[in-house]
Amino acid sequence: MFGKMGDMLGKLQEMKQKADEIKTKLDGIVLKIEGAGGDIKIEITGNKKVKNVFVAPALQHGGKDELEEQLTVTINKAIETADKLNEEEMKKAAGGLLPGM
């Protein structure tokens, strides 16, 4: 009984360590996402932390509503891309630890 429990605890610790390693790796990956035809650029880590936002001068002189809408669209696109990367990395790690993932 304790043998199986010990094996399970060992697997859980290994999974936590692997997840921590992936989190560190994703912090070092910076995705560069463009929106508004390249007039907005967002840099976001694989852990969904926005690092930089660049707005072309042409958009800075336009309407406030248009700029806010374009920023929202581009930030959401950046988060979706980071989500996909995060999910892929977690699946890779889990696949090695949990067969069938």
PANU-476726 format. One record per atom (N, C-alpha, C): residue in three letters; x, y, z. Coordinates in steps of 0.1 Angstrom, whole numbers, padded with zeros to 4 digits, always signed. Layout:
REM residues N
ALAXYZ;...
END
This chain:
REM residues 101
MET+0008-0012+0000;MET+0000+0000+0000;MET+0009+0013+0000;PHE+0018+0013+0009;PHE+0027+0025+0010;PHE+0036+0026-0002;GLY+0039+0015-0008;GLY+0047+0016-0020;GLY+0041+0023-0032;LYS+0028+0020-0034;LYS+0020+0027-0044;LYS+0019+0042-0041;MET+0016+0045-0028;MET+0014+0059-0023;MET+0027+0066-0025;GLY+0038+0060-0022;GLY+0052+0066-0023;GLY+0055+0069-0038;ASP+0051+0059-0047;ASP+0053+0061-0061;ASP+0045+0073-0066;MET+0032+0074-0061;MET+0023+0085-0065;MET+0029+0098-0060;LEU+0034+0099-0048;LEU+0039+0111-0043;LEU+0052+0115-0051;GLY+0060+0105-0054;GLY+0072+0108-0062;GLY+0068+0114-0076;LYS+0057+0108-0082;LYS+0053+0113-0095;LYS+0048+0128-0094;LEU+0040+0130-0083;LEU+0035+0144-0081;LEU+0046+0154-0079;GLN+0056+0150-0071;GLN+0068+0159-0070;GLN+0075+0161-0083;GLU+0076+0151-0091;GLU+0083+0152-0104;GLU+0075+0161-0113;MET+0061+0160-0112;MET+0053+0168-0121;MET+0054+0183-0116;LYS+0054+0185-0103;LYS+0056+0199-0098;LYS+0069+0205-0103;GLN+0080+0197-0102;GLN+0093+0202-0106;GLN+0093+0205-0121;LYS+0087+0196-0129;LYS+0086+0198-0143;LYS+0078+0211-0146;ALA+0067+0213-0139;ALA+0058+0225-0141;ALA+0066+0238-0138;ASP+0074+0237-0127;ASP+0082+0249-0123;ASP+0093+0252-0134;GLU+0099+0241-0140;GLU+0108+0243-0150;GLU+0102+0249-0163;ILE+0090+0245-0166;ILE+0083+0250-0178;ILE+0080+0265-0175;LYS+0075+0268-0163;LYS+0072+0282-0160;LYS+0084+0291-0162;THR+0095+0286-0157;THR+0108+0294-0158;THR+0111+0295-0173;LYS+0110+0285-0181;LYS+0113+0285-0195;LYS+0104+0295-0202;LEU+0091+0295-0199;LEU+0081+0304-0205;LEU+0083+0318-0202;ASP+0089+0321-0190;ASP+0092+0335-0186;ASP+0103+0340-0195;GLY+0111+0331-0201;GLY+0122+0335-0209;GLY+0119+0337-0224;ILE+0107+0332-0228;ILE+0102+0333-0241;ILE+0094+0345-0243;VAL+0098+0354-0253;VAL+0090+0366-0255;VAL+0084+0365-0269;LEU+0071+0365-0270;LEU+0063+0365-0282;LEU+0061+0379-0287;LYS+0063+0381-0300;LYS+0060+0394-0306;LYS+0048+0394-0315;ILE+0038+0400-0311;ILE+0025+0399-0318;ILE+0022+0413-0323;GLU+0017+0413-0336;GLU+0013+0426-0343;GLU-0001+0427-0345;GLY-0007+0439-0345;GLY-0021+0442-0348;GLY-0022+0455-0355;ALA-0034+0458-0360;ALA-0036+0471-0367;ALA-0027+0472-0378;GLY-0025+0461-0386;GLY-0016+0462-0397;GLY-0001+0465-0394;GLY+0003+0461-0382;GLY+0017+0463-0378;GLY+0019+0476-0370;ASP+0008+0484-0369;ASP+0009+0497-0361;ASP+0009+0495-0346;ILE+0005+0483-0342;ILE+0006+0480-0327;ILE+0014+0467-0326;LYS+0024+0467-0317;LYS+0032+0455-0314;LYS+0032+0453-0299;ILE+0029+0441-0296;ILE+0029+0437-0282;ILE+0039+0426-0280;GLU+0047+0427-0269;GLU+0057+0417-0265;GLU+0052+0411-0252;ILE+0050+0398-0252;ILE+0044+0391-0241;ILE+0052+0378-0238;THR+0054+0374-0226;THR+0061+0362-0223;THR+0051+0350-0225;GLY+0057+0338-0225;GLY+0049+0326-0225;GLY+0040+0324-0213;ASN+0043+0332-0202;ASN+0035+0332-0190;ASN+0025+0343-0190;LYS+0022+0349-0201;LYS+0012+0360-0203;LYS+0015+0373-0196;LYS+0027+0376-0194;LYS+0031+0389-0188;LYS+0035+0399-0200;VAL+0028+0410-0201;VAL+0030+0419-0212;VAL+0043+0426-0208;LYS+0053+0426-0217;LYS+0066+0432-0215;LYS+0067+0446-0221;ASN+0061+0448-0233;ASN+0062+0461-0240;ASN+0050+0462-0249;VAL+0046+0475-0251;VAL+0035+0478-0260;VAL+0040+0490-0269;PHE+0040+0488-0282;PHE+0045+0498-0291;PHE+0033+0502-0300;VAL+0031+0516-0301;VAL+0020+0521-0309;VAL+0026+0531-0319;ALA+0024+0529-0332;ALA+0029+0537-0342;ALA+0024+0551-0341;PRO+0032+0561-0344;PRO+0028+0575-0342;PRO+0015+0578-0350;ALA+0012+0571-0361;ALA+0000+0574-0369;ALA-0012+0571-0361;LEU-0012+0561-0352;LEU-0023+0557-0344;LEU-0025+0566-0332;GLN-0014+0572-0328;GLN-0014+0581-0316;GLN-0022+0594-0319;HIS-0023+0597-0331;HIS-0030+0610-0335;HIS-0044+0607-0339;GLY-0049+0594-0340;GLY-0062+0591-0344;GLY-0072+0592-0332;GLY-0083+0587-0334;GLY-0094+0587-0324;GLY-0090+0578-0312;LYS-0094+0583-0300;LYS-0091+0575-0288;LYS-0098+0562-0288;ASP-0111+0561-0293;ASP-0119+0549-0294;ASP-0112+0539-0303;GLU-0107+0543-0314;GLU-0101+0534-0324;GLU-0088+0528-0318;LEU-0080+0537-0311;LEU-0068+0532-0305;LEU-0071+0522-0294;GLU-0080+0525-0286;GLU-0084+0515-0275;GLU-0089+0502-0281;GLU-0097+0503-0291;GLU-0102+0490-0298;GLU-0090+0482-0304;GLN-0081+0489-0311;GLN-0070+0482-0317;GLN-0061+0476-0306;LEU-0059+0483-0295;LEU-0050+0478-0284;LEU-0057+0466-0278;THR-0070+0466-0276;THR-0077+0455-0270;THR-0076+0443-0279;VAL-0078+0444-0292;VAL-0077+0433-0301;VAL-0063+0427-0301;THR-0053+0435-0301;THR-0039+0431-0302;THR-0035+0424-0289;ILE-0039+0430-0278;ILE-0035+0424-0265;ILE-0042+0410-0264;ASN-0055+0409-0268;ASN-0062+0396-0267;ASN-0055+0386-0276;LYS-0051+0390-0288;LYS-0043+0381-0297;LYS-0030+0376-0291;ALA-0023+0385-0284;ALA-0011+0382-0277;ALA-0013+0372-0266;ILE-0024+0374-0258;ILE-0027+0365-0247;ILE-0031+0351-0253;GLU-0039+0350-0264;GLU-0043+0338-0270;GLU-0030+0330-0275;THR-0021+0337-0281;THR-0009+0331-0286;THR+0000+0325-0274;ALA+0001+0333-0263;ALA+0008+0329-0252;ALA+0001+0317-0245;ASP-0012+0317-0245;ASP-0020+0305-0240;ASP-0017+0293-0247;LYS-0016+0293-0260;LYS-0014+0282-0269;LYS+0001+0276-0266;LEU+0010+0285-0265;LEU+0024+0281-0262;LEU+0025+0275-0248;ASN+0018+0281-0239;ASN+0018+0275-0225;ASN+0012+0261-0225;GLU+0001+0260-0232;GLU-0006+0247-0232;GLU+0003+0236-0239;GLU+0009+0240-0250;GLU+0018+0230-0257;GLU+0029+0226-0248;GLU+0036+0235-0241;GLU+0047+0231-0232;GLU+0042+0222-0221;MET+0031+0225-0215;MET+0026+0217-0204;MET+0022+0203-0209;LYS+0017+0202-0221;LYS+0013+0189-0227;LYS+0026+0181-0229;LYS+0036+0187-0234;LYS+0049+0180-0237;LYS+0054+0174-0224;ALA+0054+0182-0213;ALA+0059+0178-0200;ALA+0050+0167-0194;ALA+0037+0168-0195;ALA+0028+0158-0190;ALA+0029+0145-0197;GLY+0031+0146-0210;GLY+0032+0134-0218;GLY+0043+0125-0214;GLY+0054+0130-0209;GLY+0065+0122-0204;GLY+0062+0116-0191;LEU+0054+0122-0183;LEU+0051+0118-0170;LEU+0038+0110-0169;LEU+0028+0113-0177;LEU+0015+0107-0176;LEU+0012+0101-0190;PRO+0013+0088-0192;PRO+0011+0082-0205;PRO-0004+0085-0209;GLY-0005+0088-0222;GLY-0019+0090-0228;GLY-0022+0105-0228;MET-0014+0114-0223;MET-0017+0128-0224;MET-0012+0134-0237;
END
